[in-house]
Amino acid sequence: MLWDGLGGLGRFFIVIGLLFVAFGLVLVLLERFPQIPLGRLPGDIRIERENVRFYFPLVTSLILSVIATILWSLISSLRK
């Protein structure tokens, strides 16, 4: 019974690892396509002073969250 739980935990970590790899690939690909303005959208907060830089990609975070939610819904509906 203990091994069943560990097998499930192992699969969980494999899925999490694959998600990190996929996210990393997306970030690398976004660098190659500068015409996609993620991170520089209107509504992203950017404050630059003499010795301080503050950046909070608010709108970019919202858009990525909506995309992730849609993908998660599609994947979960396919699993049923």
Protein Blocks (a to p, Z undefined) as FASTA:
>chain_A
ZZmmmmmmmmmmmmmmmmmmmmmmmmmmmmmmmmbcghiaghiacdddfklccdddfklm
mmmmmmmmmmmmmmmmmmZZ
